[in-house]
């Protein structure tokens, strides 16, 4: 699997101090959280995936954040990709527990980031990860996007968790593994409730031209690229041979 994120200007030597600084350069992101947790021996078979580790062994998540910072990452993503009220209810938890998990994940990443800054004199960004609706189903639906939700229903799904995350004041949102233009529009509409928030949007693709659901990636990019709340566009969870997608 591979990822690509398009920022707007050449790299410089200093690590970013603010999101505005980051937008003036190429930003080094962290890698997969789940794969690193699994490599460390964590069981990711639960339907909540890495969120289950966050609940039971938060120190394992913190260690992955540290490892990525030590390896040179300038931005770490929170363990919130699959957290939502719906997903937690399906797993036997409450909405309140889902909201607590969202807050705890961001606070954990911020704590690790701040400790790293204190020790090394360099500050990284914290991106609040937002996965698609399909990730909650835990059946691979995020890789085709063929789920029977309307635009308004997708907004109803994404808005509450994005509001909770916005209140924790991450540096930005990471809207990831988006399979369709419809869901990207819904995520952007949900972001509107937090007008000062900024986000990157990354799609998962099925070939060199199309996102997983079938829309042309070029059309997705054109629709989002001029939005003032969107700071970067790219692809993730896409085969490396497609990293040079024609639309990018």
NORNOR-V210637 format. One record per pair of residues at least 6 apart in sequence whose C-alpha atoms are under 6 Angstrom apart, sorted by the first residue. I is the first residue (numbers start at 1). GAP is how many residues later the second one is. If there is no record, write none. Layout:
i->(I/I)
gap->(GAP/GAP)
This chain:
i->(1/1/1/2/2/2/2/2/3/3/4/4/5/5/6/6/6/7/7/9/9/10/10/11/11/16/17/28/28/29/29/29/30/30/30/34/47/74/75/75/75/76/77/77/77/77/78/78/78/78/79/80/80/81/81/81/82/82/82/84/85/85/87/88/117/125/126/126/127/127/127/127/128/128/129/130/130/131/132/134/134/135/142/143/144/144/144/145/145/154/155/155/159/172/172/173/174/174/175/175/176/177/177/177/177/178/178/179/179/179/179/179/180/181/198/198/199/199/200/200/200/200/201/202/202/202/202/203/204/204/204/204/204/204/205/205/205/206/208/208/209/209/210/210/211/218)
gap->(236/237/238/234/235/236/237/238/232/233/230/231/228/229/226/227/228/19/225/15/16/15/16/14/15/6/106/45/46/44/45/46/38/43/46/16/91/50/49/50/51/50/49/50/51/52/27/28/50/51/26/22/49/48/49/50/49/53/54/14/10/13/49/10/6/46/44/45/44/45/46/47/45/46/45/44/45/45/46/7/8/7/37/69/35/68/69/34/68/32/31/35/31/26/27/26/25/26/25/26/26/25/26/27/59/25/26/24/25/32/33/34/33/39/31/32/31/32/30/31/32/33/32/31/32/33/34/32/7/8/31/32/33/34/6/7/33/6/34/37/7/8/6/7/6/29)
